[in-house]
């Protein structure tokens, strides 16, 4: 049976990293987007990434970043995955994922801001390099809006792994998984007591909800 993977995003404190990993998260996300209340420095991200146990991935989130900004992040933070939330093209994402001074590129995920009129199959075809599509609710800002989107907009077959995001919380994640059977779920505001400040009990309840839905 498929085990739904879990990412806890927007971490800003050591205790939240520990809470996420101890509860069973597969990945944690660090936001590198200055307008976000969850934005952190590269120095802090490196400190938080150093707390991760084996096989828990560190993901860097960017929104239409400059190339040097991403390159500096890759030099200073031990990231395993990149997540792009802006209007980046496939070629742009591929270029930004190159690790400075090497022939290595990190795998990346492209976010899709879901709303009526978005053709997910067309979007997927236009980003052949992405390892998966992260489905988020459309909002004026980027990420962590706490809003869900109409899940009926998701086609039955997209042809690549889907990461479901957007307004998930301990109460609705089980139903979301049973309906869409995504490869993974991604939560930020749904497990917070304040923006950027996670709640360990909510993290544990969220992960328990995922596991119950997996059966």
C-alpha positions as a Python dict, from the first residue, in 0.01 Angstrom:
ca = {
    (1, 'X'): (0, 0, 0),
    (2, 'X'): (125, 349, -82),
    (3, 'X'): (249, 545, 216),
    (4, 'X'): (171, 913, 171),
    (5, 'X'): (484, 1120, 222),
    (6, 'X'): (466, 1423, 450),
    (7, 'X'): (641, 1759, 434),
    (8, 'X'): (615, 2020, 708),
    (9, 'X'): (697, 2358, 553),
    (10, 'X'): (789, 2703, 680),
    (11, 'X'): (999, 2595, 976),
    (12, 'X'): (1177, 2871, 1166),
    (13, 'X'): (1271, 2720, 1506),
    (14, 'X'): (1483, 2424, 1622),
    (15, 'X'): (1203, 2284, 1837),
    (16, 'X'): (972, 2273, 1537),
    (17, 'X'): (1226, 2077, 1333),
    (18, 'X'): (1257, 1830, 1620),
    (19, 'X'): (878, 1805, 1657),
    (20, 'X'): (835, 1739, 1285),
    (21, 'X'): (1101, 1471, 1264),
    (22, 'X'): (1000, 1296, 1585),
    (23, 'X'): (639, 1282, 1465),
    (24, 'X'): (749, 1114, 1142),
    (25, 'X'): (781, 1383, 874),
    (26, 'X'): (966, 1281, 559),
    (27, 'X'): (1078, 1633, 471),
    (28, 'X'): (1089, 1985, 608),
    (29, 'X'): (1075, 2308, 414),
    (30, 'X'): (1268, 2631, 457),
    (31, 'X'): (1126, 2945, 298),
    (32, 'X'): (1369, 3176, 117),
    (33, 'X'): (1122, 3444, 10),
    (34, 'X'): (1167, 3773, 200),
    (35, 'X'): (801, 3890, 181),
    (36, 'X'): (690, 3575, 364),
    (37, 'X'): (651, 3580, 744),
    (38, 'X'): (818, 3238, 736),
    (39, 'X'): (1128, 3361, 554),
    (40, 'X'): (1457, 3269, 722),
    (41, 'X'): (1823, 3344, 661),
    (42, 'X'): (2063, 3097, 508),
    (43, 'X'): (2254, 3082, 837),
    (44, 'X'): (1944, 2983, 1031),
    (45, 'X'): (1841, 2733, 763),
    (46, 'X'): (2184, 2569, 787),
    (47, 'X'): (2146, 2542, 1165),
    (48, 'X'): (1802, 2388, 1133),
    (49, 'X'): (1912, 2148, 858),
    (50, 'X'): (2191, 2025, 1084),
    (51, 'X'): (1922, 1893, 1322),
    (52, 'X'): (1772, 1659, 1065),
    (53, 'X'): (1819, 1285, 1121),
    (54, 'X'): (1905, 1045, 836),
    (55, 'X'): (1657, 1020, 547),
    (56, 'X'): (1463, 1336, 631),
    (57, 'X'): (1503, 1579, 342),
    (58, 'X'): (1563, 1954, 357),
    (59, 'X'): (1368, 2145, 92),
    (60, 'X'): (1433, 2506, -8),
    (61, 'X'): (1133, 2711, -124),
    (62, 'X'): (1187, 2999, -369),
    (63, 'X'): (963, 3240, -560),
    (64, 'X'): (1099, 3377, -889),
    (65, 'X'): (1448, 3404, -739),
    (66, 'X'): (1761, 3553, -889),
    (67, 'X'): (2020, 3293, -989),
    (68, 'X'): (2284, 3419, -747),
    (69, 'X'): (2035, 3404, -458),
    (70, 'X'): (1970, 3035, -520),
    (71, 'X'): (2339, 2967, -578),
    (72, 'X'): (2421, 3125, -240),
    (73, 'X'): (2154, 2912, -74),
    (74, 'X'): (2303, 2598, -227),
    (75, 'X'): (2651, 2696, -111),
    (76, 'X'): (2543, 2758, 247),
    (77, 'X'): (2250, 2524, 318),
    (78, 'X'): (2260, 2144, 275),
    (79, 'X'): (1940, 2120, 72),
    (80, 'X'): (1830, 1800, -103),
    (81, 'X'): (1533, 1941, -297),
    (82, 'X'): (1420, 2272, -442),
    (83, 'X'): (1062, 2396, -466),
    (84, 'X'): (968, 2679, -701),
    (85, 'X'): (647, 2872, -636),
    (86, 'X'): (660, 3159, -885),
    (87, 'X'): (625, 3182, -1260),
    (88, 'X'): (949, 2999, -1334),
    (89, 'X'): (965, 2814, -1666),
    (90, 'X'): (1099, 2462, -1694),
    (91, 'X'): (1427, 2593, -1835),
    (92, 'X'): (1458, 2848, -1555),
    (93, 'X'): (1400, 2586, -1286),
    (94, 'X'): (1660, 2359, -1444),
    (95, 'X'): (1916, 2639, -1456),
    (96, 'X'): (1851, 2743, -1096),
    (97, 'X'): (1889, 2386, -968),
    (98, 'X'): (2254, 2359, -1076),
    (99, 'X'): (2487, 2327, -777),
    (100, 'X'): (2765, 2590, -800),
    (101, 'X'): (3109, 2452, -885),
    (102, 'X'): (2987, 2106, -980),
    (103, 'X'): (2811, 1911, -1253),
    (104, 'X'): (2530, 1822, -1013),
    (105, 'X'): (2176, 1957, -1018),
    (106, 'X'): (1927, 1914, -737),
    (107, 'X'): (1585, 1767, -810),
    (108, 'X'): (1304, 2021, -804),
    (109, 'X'): (928, 2047, -766),
    (110, 'X'): (707, 2307, -933),
    (111, 'X'): (408, 2454, -754),
    (112, 'X'): (80, 2508, -937),
    (113, 'X'): (-157, 2772, -803),
    (114, 'X'): (-489, 2599, -857),
    (115, 'X'): (-806, 2780, -961),
    (116, 'X'): (-1073, 2734, -1231),
    (117, 'X'): (-917, 2754, -1575),
    (118, 'X'): (-585, 2600, -1480),
    (119, 'X'): (-512, 2307, -1709),
    (120, 'X'): (-301, 2079, -1495),
    (121, 'X'): (-218, 1843, -1782),
    (122, 'X'): (-94, 2132, -1993),
    (123, 'X'): (106, 2271, -1701),
    (124, 'X'): (264, 1932, -1640),
    (125, 'X'): (362, 1903, -2006),
    (126, 'X'): (522, 2249, -1995),
    (127, 'X'): (746, 2149, -1701),
    (128, 'X'): (891, 1811, -1803),
    (129, 'X'): (1190, 1848, -1571),
    (130, 'X'): (995, 1863, -1247),
    (131, 'X'): (991, 1552, -1027),
    (132, 'X'): (638, 1634, -917),
    (133, 'X'): (370, 1902, -908),
    (134, 'X'): (276, 2072, -583),
    (135, 'X'): (-88, 2177, -593),
    (136, 'X'): (-156, 2489, -388),
    (137, 'X'): (-452, 2724, -360),
    (138, 'X'): (-437, 3041, -566),
    (139, 'X'): (-385, 3348, -347),
    (140, 'X'): (-258, 3701, -399),
    (141, 'X'): (57, 3609, -207),
    (142, 'X'): (261, 3291, -226),
    (143, 'X'): (223, 2994, 8),
    (144, 'X'): (83, 2947, 357),
    (145, 'X'): (-253, 3110, 282),
    (146, 'X'): (-448, 2850, 477),
    (147, 'X'): (-697, 2818, 192),
    (148, 'X'): (-805, 2499, 19),
    (149, 'X'): (-891, 2479, -348),
    (150, 'X'): (-1157, 2286, -537),
    (151, 'X'): (-1012, 1935, -543),
    (152, 'X'): (-1239, 1843, -835),
    (153, 'X'): (-1001, 2048, -1053),
    (154, 'X'): (-743, 1768, -1026),
    (155, 'X'): (-764, 1517, -1316),
    (156, 'X'): (-768, 1149, -1233),
    (157, 'X'): (-436, 1090, -1412),
    (158, 'X'): (-166, 1357, -1439),
    (159, 'X'): (124, 1129, -1517),
    (160, 'X'): (359, 1240, -1241),
    (161, 'X'): (362, 1250, -859),
    (162, 'X'): (133, 1507, -698),
    (163, 'X'): (202, 1686, -372),
    (164, 'X'): (-121, 1819, -224),
    (165, 'X'): (-101, 2148, -37),
    (166, 'X'): (-327, 2444, 31),
    (167, 'X'): (-530, 2469, 350),
    (168, 'X'): (-457, 2121, 481),
    (169, 'X'): (-486, 2065, 856),
    (170, 'X'): (-532, 1773, 1099),
    (171, 'X'): (-909, 1774, 1041),
    (172, 'X'): (-921, 1761, 661),
    (173, 'X'): (-601, 1586, 553),
    (174, 'X'): (-749, 1238, 588),
    (175, 'X'): (-1041, 1317, 359),
    (176, 'X'): (-810, 1482, 109),
    (177, 'X'): (-589, 1176, 89),
    (178, 'X'): (-881, 937, 54),
    (179, 'X'): (-1020, 1144, -231),
    (180, 'X'): (-706, 1225, -432),
    (181, 'X'): (-446, 971, -318),
    (182, 'X'): (-154, 1212, -371),
    (183, 'X'): (206, 1099, -351),
    (184, 'X'): (264, 1346, -67),
    (185, 'X'): (103, 1621, 138),
    (186, 'X'): (258, 1953, 236),
    (187, 'X'): (139, 2163, 531),
    (188, 'X'): (243, 2495, 679),
    (189, 'X'): (-26, 2719, 831),
    (190, 'X'): (-244, 2420, 924),
    (191, 'X'): (-1, 2316, 1200),
    (192, 'X'): (82, 2662, 1334),
    (193, 'X'): (-4, 2858, 1648),
    (194, 'X'): (117, 3176, 1472),
    (195, 'X'): (276, 3246, 1133),
    (196, 'X'): (608, 3063, 1126),
    (197, 'X'): (557, 2916, 1474),
    (198, 'X'): (454, 2552, 1464),
    (199, 'X'): (246, 2363, 1718),
    (200, 'X'): (394, 2024, 1807),
    (201, 'X'): (53, 1878, 1896),
    (202, 'X'): (-92, 1988, 1561),
    (203, 'X'): (204, 1840, 1375),
    (204, 'X'): (153, 1507, 1553),
    (205, 'X'): (-223, 1516, 1485),
    (206, 'X'): (-166, 1598, 1119),
    (207, 'X'): (75, 1309, 1070),
    (208, 'X'): (-160, 1076, 1257),
    (209, 'X'): (-440, 1184, 1020),
    (210, 'X'): (-224, 1096, 722),
    (211, 'X'): (-136, 755, 860),
    (212, 'X'): (-500, 678, 940),
    (213, 'X'): (-600, 764, 584),
    (214, 'X'): (-326, 538, 447),
    (215, 'X'): (-492, 257, 638),
}
